[in-house]
Amino acid sequence: MTTGIKGCDNQSNSYVSFVNQEHAGDSQTVNPRSYGDVYAWISQHKERPLSVQTGRGRCVIWDDNWKIKAEWDDGGGEFILANVRRSPQDFGMTVSSTGDITIHER
């Protein structure tokens, strides 16, 4: 699968940083309370995920078996952000005022 984050609506008062652990040169930052026209490729490997830092903490994101999965660094366990319906597929990201992440199909 080929998936990515395309665009980030940062509604929080904190910076949002994207670090692609497979392609570090693709790292990007979105200013507080702004929209960033970012593109971040999502890895298929949990060991080398896309890392997103928000005011809530660090969230790692990867794709696995037609699902976009994520896990916060607070020990809450992994969860599904979205189902992948085709490949390639891009998702828009929203970071809420509390730093929580949601994604939607583009």
N, C-alpha and C positions, 0 to 999 in steps of 0.2 A: 504494500500500500504506500501511497505517497500522500501525505497530509501536511497541512501547515496552518499557522495562524496568520491571517491577513487583516491587519487593522486592529487597533486596540482603543476602545473608548474608556479612558481612565477617569472615573468619577470620584476618585479618592484624593486626599490631600497629600499623598505620598508619591514618590517616583515609582514607576514600574519598570523593572529590568528583565530583559530576556537574555538568557545565556544558553546557547546551543552547545552542549558538551561534546558533540561530534564535530562541529564546525564553529569554533570559538570566534572566528572572524565575523560571524553573523550576529554577534551580540548587539543589542539595541536597548535604548531607554526611552520611556514615554514620560513627559512632564506631568506633574499633578494637574488634575481637572482639565485634561485636554485629550484630543484625539491624535493618535500616532499612526501614520501610514506605514506600519512595520510589516515585515514578513519574517516569520520564524518557522523553519521546517521542524516537523515533529518526528522524532526518532522512533524506530520500532524496538528500541532496546531500553528497558527500564534501567539498566546499568549506566547508560549514557543518554539521559533524557533531556528534554527541553526544560530548563529551570527558569521559573518565573518568580521574582521577588516582589512582593507587595507589602503594604503596611501591616498585613496580617502575619506575614512570614514568607517562607520559601515553599513553593509548590512545584513538584516535578511532574511533567506531563510526557506521555509516550503513547504510541498506538499499538494495539495488540488485538488480534482476532476481530477486526472490523469494529473496534471500539477505541475511543480516546479515553485513556485512563489517567488518573491524577492521584497524587498523595501529598498532603501537607506535612511539614516537618514537626507537627505537634503530636505525632503518634496516633492519629485518628484512623489510620489505615487507608487503603486505596479505594477509589470510587470511580464511577463512570461519568465523564463529563458529557459525552455524546456518542451516538452510534455513527459509524462511517457507512454511507450508502453507495459510494462510488470511489474510484481512485483514478486520477488524483482528485482530492477534495480539500477546499480551504474553508476555514472557520473564522468568523469574526469573534473577538474577545471583548467582554465588558468586565471591568474591575469596579466593583461597587464601592460606596463610601467607606465600608468596613474592610475593604481589601479582598473580599471574596471574588472568585473568578467564575464566570459563566461563559460558554461559547455557543455560537449558533452558526448554521450553514450559511455560506455566502453564495 
